[in-house]
């Protein structure tokens, strides 16, 4: 079954927001073995939306729209789509009741124009919106099946998964299953070269590399009649990729993160970590505390931006700073040792570097970073030379630092 996605909103055309809805819808359709050959973005204009619908209906079995279901004058998607299908909008009493209840519960006055959100195309399947006021709808016509969803991702995605997915599953004639392996510590070209023979000889399942900020992912995809059959096809390919890339594969899953992996390993081993940060300015602590349960393995961190605070808080020697400078292997080593002692942590990691855009010299250029790590039987530093903007250098530095913790914990697991 072929689908086209029409994203509606002038703000999308102006680049004011990122169109994550199209990505989420495409991913779901792919999982269900359905094709997406076209994605269209159109502003809040009834004439141009009608043109887009006419074109989409001529080349797709189904159309999924997002946006334009709100209460304002420029929210005209529902009316335009109903007119395209030759239908009129009528009040859906259950949606109206829910709308009134929402405003009463919040103690807010409800403007009359909000009631238009309860007007639905006659004979449609109404989709509940548990996180907002605009219900969605499915219209089944001879032209195409049209699914209307709200624009805000916080409303669209739950409706897509809870309301639309069960409907689409009944239409699917095959299943597409994907598994994402997240990779760090090997360059994009080197990683692709290692698995190139798999890419060149792929049929079903397939493997596709994607570069992400500071890391990579490999998406493995299989198509079959059932989920279990697709999983059976994926298993040997996944095993082969893991064998080739080894411990550079740090996690699996679309939304997996390095910090999530590190927190999981720390909790499993009953260990704690602390950080001594200079150029990352607290980014490591931020990443760790984003993960639920991190309080079990992390209790404090140190941001020592100035040399004075490196001496005062972490006990870095004045002579070290004078002789080697703040951005040096020696300083990184003393920072992580001082942090570990101060926090009484099992593992400490330090970062010191030049994130730019200024501050570099021929001897110590922008992008020079030292990472120190201190644990039982381990006290070493690593030198990095990174490219990119200030934010990119800080982000990649934080990933390398977290990866140092991950590799130390993996080493403990293998003992």
N, C-alpha and C positions, 0 to 999 in steps of 0.2 A: 504494500500500500504506500502510495506516494503522498507526502505532505509538503505544504509550503507554510512558512511562518511569516506573518505580517506584524511587524512591531509598529505601533501607532504612537506618535508623540513628537511634536516639534522639537522638544528638548533633546531628543535622540539625534535629530538631524543637525542640531546646533552643536553637538558634542558636549552638552552640559552634563549628561550622565552616560555611564557605560551600559551597553545593552547585554546584561547578564541573563535576561530572560530567554533570549534566543539560544544561548549556550545551554541552559538547563533543559529547555524543551528539546533541542537537538539530541542531547545525551539520552533523554528518556526514550525518544523515538528510536534511536539507534539500538538501545537495549532491547526494545520490543521487535526488532527486525524490520522496522519501517524506514523508508527512505526520505531524506530531506534534500532536495535538489536546488531549492531556491529559498532565500531569506530576503524579505523586502522590508525597508523602513520607509514609512510615509508620515507626513506631518498631520496635524489636526485639521484636516481639510476634507469635507465629505466627497467632493468631486474626485480628488486624487485617490481617496480610499476606495471609492466605487471602481475606478479604473484598475487599481491594484487587485481588487477582488475578482473582477472580470478576467484579468490575465491569469490569476492564480487558479481559478475554477477551470480554466481551459487546459491546464497542464498538471493538475494535482487532484487526487481523490479527496483529500481533506485539507482544510485550512485552519491554522491556529493563530488567533490574533491576541495581542496583549495591548492594554491601554485604552483610554477613552471611555471608561465605564463610570467615571466619577459624576459628581452633581453639578459641575460648572458648565457654562455655555459652550466651551470648546470640547467637552466630552460628548462626542456625537457618534462614537463607534457603533453602539447598539442600534441606534435609530437608522444609521446608514446601512448596516448589515441586514437589519430587518427589511428595509426597503429593497435591498438587492435581492432578497429571497422572496419578495412579494408578500411580506407579512406585516401586520400592524402590531404595535406594542400595547400590551394590556397590563393592568396591575396584578402582580403576583402577591396575593394576600399574605402568605407566610413570610415573604421577604419584607413586606411592609411592616408587619408586626415586629419582626426582629429588629428592623431599623429603628422603630420607635422605642423599643426596649433598650437598645444600646444608648440612645441619647438620654432616656429617663434614668438609666442606671448611673450614668456619668454626671447627672444633674445639669445637663447642658440643654440650651434652647436648640431646637432643630429647625433650620430654615426650610421653607416649603420646597425649595428646589432639590433638597436631599431626597424627597419622595420619588423623584424620577428614577432613582437607582432601583426602585422596586418595580418599575415598568419593564416587562420582559416580552420578547417576541412570542407571539401566540403559538402555542403548541410545542415550545422548546423544552429541553431538559434543563432545569435550573440547577446550578452548581453552588453549593453553600460556600460562603466565605466566613471562616471562623476567626479571621484576623483583621477584618475590615468591614466596611459597609456596602461594598459593591459586589453583588453576586455575579457569577459567571453564567454561561449558557452554552448548550449544544443544540445546533439546528441541523436536522437531517433533511436534505433536499436532493432533488435530482441533479442539481448542478454540482454540489459537493457537500461534505459534512463540514460544518463550520463550528469551531470551538472558540468561544470568547472568554478571555481571562483578564483580570485586572492588571494594571501596569506595575504597581509597587511590588518589587521582588518578595518582600515579606508576606504579601498576600497571594501573589501568583504561585510561588513554589509550593506552599502547602496545598493549595487547590489543585495544582497539577498532579501532585503525588497522591493525594487522598481522594480526589473526585474524578480526575481525568484518567489517571492510569488504569483503574479498574475497568473503565469504559473501553479504553484502547486495547487492553489485554484480550477482550472478547473478539476484537477484530484481527488480532495478529495471527499470521500463519506460520511464523518462525520466531525463534528467539536469538537475540544477539547478546552475548555475555562478554564483558570486558574486565580486565584486571590491570590495574596500574601499579607498576613497580617504580618507586622513587629512588633515585641514584645520586650519590654525592661522592666527590673525591676522585673523579676521573673526568677528563674534559669531554666536551660534546663529540668532537671528531674521533677521539680515541675510543670512546664508548661505542660509537656507531661502527667503527672499524672492527671492533671485537665481535660484534654480532651481525656483521654485514652479510655473512653467508646465510644466516637465517632470514634476513630481509630479502635477499635475492631469490631465495627458493620458496618464499611463502605462498600459500594458497589459502587454506583454511585450517588452522587459525592464522591470523596475521600479526605482525609486530611493527610498531611505529614509534620512532624516537621523537621526543619533543623537548626543546630547550626551555627551561624555566629560569627565572632570576636566580643565579648562583648555583643551579643544580639541573638535573635532567629527570625525565620520566620516560618509561617505556610502557606503551599501552598495548596489551595483548588482547586480541579480539577473536571470538569464535562464533560461528553461526550454525544453529542446529534446530531440530524440531522441538527439543525440550531443554530446560535449564541444565538438567543433569548430564545430558549428552554434550552440551556446550562446555560444561565444566570438565568433562572427561577429555575433550579435545585440548583444552587450555593447559591441563596439568603438565604434560611432558615438555611443552614449550616453556612454561614458567621455570621448571626445574633446570632446563638447559641454560636459560638466561641467568639464573641465580648461580649456576656453576661457573659460567664465564666471568661474570662481574664480581662474584665473591661478596666480601663484606662492604663493597661500595653500595650494594642494595640495602638501604637503611629502613625502608618501610614499604607497605603496600596500601593502596587506597587513594582515591581522588583527592581527599582533603587531609591526608596524613602530613605530619610535619616533623622536622628534626627534633623540636623541643618535646613533642608528644612522645617520640621514641625514647628520648633521654629520660624523661620523667618515669616512663613505664619501667625502664631498666633499673633506675635508681630505687624505685619502690620495690621491685622484685628482689633486689639484693639488699634492701634495708640500709642503703647508703645515703649520704647527704653531699650536697655540692654548694660551693660558694663561688662568687666571681669578684675579680678586681678589674674594674673597667676604666679605661682612659678614653681612647678615641671613640668607643661605642656608646659612652655616656649613659649607661643603664639599659641598653637594648637587650643584653643577655638576660638581665633580671626580668625585664618586661616579657620576653618570650617564654621564660620558664613559668612565670606566674599566670600566663594565659591558660595554662593547662589545669583542669580540676584535679585536686589531690596533690598539687605540687608542694603544699605546706608540709607534707610528710618527708620531703627530701630537700627542702630549701627553706632556710630561716633568715638569711640576710645576705647582703651584697654590698660592695664598696665601689663608689664612683670617685676616683681620685684623679681629677683632671690636672691639677697643678703639682709641681714637684714637691712643694711644701707638704701637701696632703699625702703624697706617696711616702714621704719620710715619716710624717706624724702618725698616720693611721696604719700604714702597712709595714713600717720599719725599713723602708728601702734606704740603703746607705747613702749618705751625702756624697761620699767619695765615688760611689757607683754612678750617681747621676752626673757628677762633675766630669768624670773620666769618660763615660760611655754615652751619656745623654739619656733622656727619658725614653726615646725610641731605640731600644737596644735589647739584645738577648739577655744581657745581665740584669737589666731593670725588670724585664718580664719575669725572669726567674725569681727575683726577690719579691716582686709583687704577689705572685701566686703563693709563695711560701708564707709571706706575712698574712695573707688573707686566710689561708688554711688554719694557721695558728690562732688568729683572732676569732674566727667563726667556729673553731673546733669541728671542722668539716672533714669528711673522708677524702673529698676531691676538691681542689681549687684550680680555677683557670683564670689567667690574666690576659688582658689584651692592651697593647700600647702601639700606637702607630700614627701615621699622617694621613688623614682622610681627605684633606684638601678643601677647597681647590688651591689654597695657598699653603705656605709653610714648608714646601719641599726644597731640597738642595740637590746638587749633583750627587753628593754622597748618600743623602737620605731623601729620595724622591717621594712625591705624593703616591700613595698606594703601598708604601713600605709598612708592614705590620709584623709585630712579633707576638706570638701566643705562647704563654707559659702554662704548664700543667704540673701540679704537685699532688701526689698520692703516696700510699705506702709503696716504697721501693721504686718510686718514679719521681724524677725532677728534671724536666727537660723543656726546651723551647723550640719553636718552629718559626722560620722566617717565611713571610709571604710578600709577593710583589703583585699587587692587584691593580686592575684598570677600572675606569668608569668614573661616574659622578661620586660626590661625597656620600650620598645615600647608598649608592650601589656598593661602595667600598665598605661602609659600615655594615650593610646587610650581609655581604659575603664573609666579612670577618666574623660576624656572630655565628654564621653557619659552620665555619671552620672550628671555632671555639667549642660549639656544642658537639661537633663531630669528634673532637678530641676526647670529650667526656664519653661519648658513645663507644669509641674504640677501646678506651680503657675498661669500660664495663663489659664489653664483649670478651676482652682478654681475660677478665675475671671469671666469666661464665665458662671459658674453655679450660680453666685450671682444674 
